Amino acid sequence: MKKSITIPSILQSLLTPEEVALVVQAVGYVDTVRKFTVYHLLQYWCAEASEESKKLR
């Protein structure tokens, strides 16, 4: 479990939620869901990508 927690912390050091919000706004996308934002989606994708790469080894 500890390994999966490091992925979001690395993502947070690279991209802040505010930076993601600026990019989303520049693109013109509007979040319609309050609890699951684009930032959470990026965190999910990064976590899944890291787990998938471990499964392929």
Stockholm file with secondary structure:
# STOCKHOLM 1.0

chainA/1-57         MKKSITIPSILQSLLTPEEVALVVQAVGYVDTVRKFTVYHLLQYWCAEASEESKKLR
#=GR chainA/1-57 SS CHHHHHHHHHHHHHCCHHHHHHHHHHHTCCCCCSSSCHHHHHHHHHHHHHHHHHHHC
#=GC SS_cons        CHHHHHHHHHHHHHCCHHHHHHHHHHHTCCCCCSSSCHHHHHHHHHHHHHHHHHHHC
//
